Amino acid sequence: MGADEIVQKLKQQLAELSEGKLEAGAIDAKGHLFDYGYVDSLSAVMFLAWIEESFGVHIEDLDLIEKYTTLDAIARHIAESA
């Protein structure tokens, strides 16, 4: 699975986690997850658990804040880890 396809799946999941506050098409894959308000501390934990369950890739909480701060970065990491 390519990074672009992974980004689409990540956007869809963020939209679902937001309970109607976000639309998948409105999410900027290059936008900082916390700065753009795509996740908060609780939804971030749920998002990371979903990533691990869906793709078999574990991302540390701290890495979401410091290293994989955008959906593009997360998707590249998942694609490279697969």
PyMOL CGO cylinders between C-alpha atoms (Angstrom):
from pymol import cmd
from pymol.cgo import CYLINDER

trace = [
    CYLINDER, 0.00, 0.00, 0.00, 1.39, 3.38, -0.98, 0.3, 1, 1, 1, 1, 1, 1,
    CYLINDER, 1.39, 3.38, -0.98, 1.69, 6.47, 1.20, 0.3, 1, 1, 1, 1, 1, 1,
    CYLINDER, 1.69, 6.47, 1.20, -1.11, 8.29, -0.66, 0.3, 1, 1, 1, 1, 1, 1,
    CYLINDER, -1.11, 8.29, -0.66, -3.57, 5.49, 0.02, 0.3, 1, 1, 1, 1, 1, 1,
    CYLINDER, -3.57, 5.49, 0.02, -2.47, 5.37, 3.65, 0.3, 1, 1, 1, 1, 1, 1,
    CYLINDER, -2.47, 5.37, 3.65, -3.03, 9.14, 3.97, 0.3, 1, 1, 1, 1, 1, 1,
    CYLINDER, -3.03, 9.14, 3.97, -6.61, 8.69, 2.77, 0.3, 1, 1, 1, 1, 1, 1,
    CYLINDER, -6.61, 8.69, 2.77, -7.24, 5.98, 5.37, 0.3, 1, 1, 1, 1, 1, 1,
    CYLINDER, -7.24, 5.98, 5.37, -5.68, 8.15, 8.09, 0.3, 1, 1, 1, 1, 1, 1,
    CYLINDER, -5.68, 8.15, 8.09, -7.86, 11.12, 7.08, 0.3, 1, 1, 1, 1, 1, 1,
    CYLINDER, -7.86, 11.12, 7.08, -10.97, 8.95, 7.22, 0.3, 1, 1, 1, 1, 1, 1,
    CYLINDER, -10.97, 8.95, 7.22, -10.06, 7.70, 10.67, 0.3, 1, 1, 1, 1, 1, 1,
    CYLINDER, -10.06, 7.70, 10.67, -9.44, 11.22, 11.98, 0.3, 1, 1, 1, 1, 1, 1,
    CYLINDER, -9.44, 11.22, 11.98, -12.82, 12.27, 10.62, 0.3, 1, 1, 1, 1, 1, 1,
    CYLINDER, -12.82, 12.27, 10.62, -14.46, 9.34, 12.43, 0.3, 1, 1, 1, 1, 1, 1,
    CYLINDER, -14.46, 9.34, 12.43, -12.63, 10.13, 15.67, 0.3, 1, 1, 1, 1, 1, 1,
    CYLINDER, -12.63, 10.13, 15.67, -13.78, 13.75, 15.50, 0.3, 1, 1, 1, 1, 1, 1,
    CYLINDER, -13.78, 13.75, 15.50, -17.44, 12.64, 15.66, 0.3, 1, 1, 1, 1, 1, 1,
    CYLINDER, -17.44, 12.64, 15.66, -18.50, 14.96, 12.85, 0.3, 1, 1, 1, 1, 1, 1,
    CYLINDER, -18.50, 14.96, 12.85, -16.23, 17.92, 13.63, 0.3, 1, 1, 1, 1, 1, 1,
    CYLINDER, -16.23, 17.92, 13.63, -13.87, 17.17, 10.74, 0.3, 1, 1, 1, 1, 1, 1,
    CYLINDER, -13.87, 17.17, 10.74, -14.46, 16.05, 7.18, 0.3, 1, 1, 1, 1, 1, 1,
    CYLINDER, -14.46, 16.05, 7.18, -11.82, 13.80, 5.66, 0.3, 1, 1, 1, 1, 1, 1,
    CYLINDER, -11.82, 13.80, 5.66, -11.55, 16.01, 2.57, 0.3, 1, 1, 1, 1, 1, 1,
    CYLINDER, -11.55, 16.01, 2.57, -10.85, 19.10, 4.67, 0.3, 1, 1, 1, 1, 1, 1,
    CYLINDER, -10.85, 19.10, 4.67, -7.88, 17.58, 6.51, 0.3, 1, 1, 1, 1, 1, 1,
    CYLINDER, -7.88, 17.58, 6.51, -4.49, 18.86, 5.31, 0.3, 1, 1, 1, 1, 1, 1,
    CYLINDER, -4.49, 18.86, 5.31, -2.06, 15.93, 5.20, 0.3, 1, 1, 1, 1, 1, 1,
    CYLINDER, -2.06, 15.93, 5.20, 0.82, 18.38, 5.69, 0.3, 1, 1, 1, 1, 1, 1,
    CYLINDER, 0.82, 18.38, 5.69, -0.83, 20.13, 8.65, 0.3, 1, 1, 1, 1, 1, 1,
    CYLINDER, -0.83, 20.13, 8.65, 0.55, 19.59, 12.15, 0.3, 1, 1, 1, 1, 1, 1,
    CYLINDER, 0.55, 19.59, 12.15, -1.86, 17.22, 13.89, 0.3, 1, 1, 1, 1, 1, 1,
    CYLINDER, -1.86, 17.22, 13.89, -1.99, 19.12, 17.18, 0.3, 1, 1, 1, 1, 1, 1,
    CYLINDER, -1.99, 19.12, 17.18, -1.52, 22.67, 15.87, 0.3, 1, 1, 1, 1, 1, 1,
    CYLINDER, -1.52, 22.67, 15.87, -4.35, 22.25, 13.34, 0.3, 1, 1, 1, 1, 1, 1,
    CYLINDER, -4.35, 22.25, 13.34, -6.58, 20.69, 16.00, 0.3, 1, 1, 1, 1, 1, 1,
    CYLINDER, -6.58, 20.69, 16.00, -6.91, 17.35, 14.24, 0.3, 1, 1, 1, 1, 1, 1,
    CYLINDER, -6.91, 17.35, 14.24, -6.16, 15.49, 17.47, 0.3, 1, 1, 1, 1, 1, 1,
    CYLINDER, -6.16, 15.49, 17.47, -6.08, 16.18, 21.18, 0.3, 1, 1, 1, 1, 1, 1,
    CYLINDER, -6.08, 16.18, 21.18, -4.46, 14.03, 23.84, 0.3, 1, 1, 1, 1, 1, 1,
    CYLINDER, -4.46, 14.03, 23.84, -7.33, 11.52, 24.01, 0.3, 1, 1, 1, 1, 1, 1,
    CYLINDER, -7.33, 11.52, 24.01, -7.97, 11.21, 20.29, 0.3, 1, 1, 1, 1, 1, 1,
    CYLINDER, -7.97, 11.21, 20.29, -4.21, 10.93, 19.68, 0.3, 1, 1, 1, 1, 1, 1,
    CYLINDER, -4.21, 10.93, 19.68, -4.06, 7.81, 21.86, 0.3, 1, 1, 1, 1, 1, 1,
    CYLINDER, -4.06, 7.81, 21.86, -7.06, 6.34, 20.06, 0.3, 1, 1, 1, 1, 1, 1,
    CYLINDER, -7.06, 6.34, 20.06, -5.54, 7.24, 16.68, 0.3, 1, 1, 1, 1, 1, 1,
    CYLINDER, -5.54, 7.24, 16.68, -2.23, 5.55, 17.55, 0.3, 1, 1, 1, 1, 1, 1,
    CYLINDER, -2.23, 5.55, 17.55, -4.05, 2.42, 18.74, 0.3, 1, 1, 1, 1, 1, 1,
    CYLINDER, -4.05, 2.42, 18.74, -6.00, 2.33, 15.46, 0.3, 1, 1, 1, 1, 1, 1,
    CYLINDER, -6.00, 2.33, 15.46, -2.78, 2.71, 13.44, 0.3, 1, 1, 1, 1, 1, 1,
    CYLINDER, -2.78, 2.71, 13.44, -1.17, -0.20, 15.28, 0.3, 1, 1, 1, 1, 1, 1,
    CYLINDER, -1.17, -0.20, 15.28, -4.27, -2.37, 14.87, 0.3, 1, 1, 1, 1, 1, 1,
    CYLINDER, -4.27, -2.37, 14.87, -4.80, -1.48, 11.20, 0.3, 1, 1, 1, 1, 1, 1,
    CYLINDER, -4.80, -1.48, 11.20, -1.22, -1.40, 9.92, 0.3, 1, 1, 1, 1, 1, 1,
    CYLINDER, -1.22, -1.40, 9.92, 0.76, -3.34, 12.54, 0.3, 1, 1, 1, 1, 1, 1,
    CYLINDER, 0.76, -3.34, 12.54, 3.03, -0.33, 13.09, 0.3, 1, 1, 1, 1, 1, 1,
    CYLINDER, 3.03, -0.33, 13.09, 3.63, 0.98, 16.60, 0.3, 1, 1, 1, 1, 1, 1,
    CYLINDER, 3.63, 0.98, 16.60, 4.26, 4.70, 17.01, 0.3, 1, 1, 1, 1, 1, 1,
    CYLINDER, 4.26, 4.70, 17.01, 5.23, 6.03, 20.43, 0.3, 1, 1, 1, 1, 1, 1,
    CYLINDER, 5.23, 6.03, 20.43, 3.14, 8.84, 21.89, 0.3, 1, 1, 1, 1, 1, 1,
    CYLINDER, 3.14, 8.84, 21.89, 6.15, 11.15, 22.02, 0.3, 1, 1, 1, 1, 1, 1,
    CYLINDER, 6.15, 11.15, 22.02, 6.95, 10.47, 18.36, 0.3, 1, 1, 1, 1, 1, 1,
    CYLINDER, 6.95, 10.47, 18.36, 3.53, 11.82, 17.40, 0.3, 1, 1, 1, 1, 1, 1,
    CYLINDER, 3.53, 11.82, 17.40, 4.48, 15.10, 19.05, 0.3, 1, 1, 1, 1, 1, 1,
    CYLINDER, 4.48, 15.10, 19.05, 8.10, 15.32, 17.93, 0.3, 1, 1, 1, 1, 1, 1,
    CYLINDER, 8.10, 15.32, 17.93, 8.69, 13.16, 14.86, 0.3, 1, 1, 1, 1, 1, 1,
    CYLINDER, 8.69, 13.16, 14.86, 5.51, 12.15, 13.01, 0.3, 1, 1, 1, 1, 1, 1,
    CYLINDER, 5.51, 12.15, 13.01, 3.56, 15.39, 13.33, 0.3, 1, 1, 1, 1, 1, 1,
    CYLINDER, 3.56, 15.39, 13.33, 1.67, 15.22, 10.02, 0.3, 1, 1, 1, 1, 1, 1,
    CYLINDER, 1.67, 15.22, 10.02, -0.37, 12.59, 8.24, 0.3, 1, 1, 1, 1, 1, 1,
    CYLINDER, -0.37, 12.59, 8.24, 2.20, 12.62, 5.42, 0.3, 1, 1, 1, 1, 1, 1,
    CYLINDER, 2.20, 12.62, 5.42, 4.97, 11.75, 7.88, 0.3, 1, 1, 1, 1, 1, 1,
    CYLINDER, 4.97, 11.75, 7.88, 2.91, 9.02, 9.51, 0.3, 1, 1, 1, 1, 1, 1,
    CYLINDER, 2.91, 9.02, 9.51, 1.95, 7.54, 6.12, 0.3, 1, 1, 1, 1, 1, 1,
    CYLINDER, 1.95, 7.54, 6.12, 5.59, 7.48, 4.95, 0.3, 1, 1, 1, 1, 1, 1,
    CYLINDER, 5.59, 7.48, 4.95, 6.60, 5.76, 8.19, 0.3, 1, 1, 1, 1, 1, 1,
    CYLINDER, 6.60, 5.76, 8.19, 3.85, 3.15, 7.82, 0.3, 1, 1, 1, 1, 1, 1,
    CYLINDER, 3.85, 3.15, 7.82, 4.72, 2.55, 4.15, 0.3, 1, 1, 1, 1, 1, 1,
    CYLINDER, 4.72, 2.55, 4.15, 8.41, 2.13, 4.97, 0.3, 1, 1, 1, 1, 1, 1,
    CYLINDER, 8.41, 2.13, 4.97, 7.67, -0.17, 7.90, 0.3, 1, 1, 1, 1, 1, 1,
    CYLINDER, 7.67, -0.17, 7.90, 5.38, -2.50, 5.95, 0.3, 1, 1, 1, 1, 1, 1,
]
cmd.load_cgo(trace, "trace")
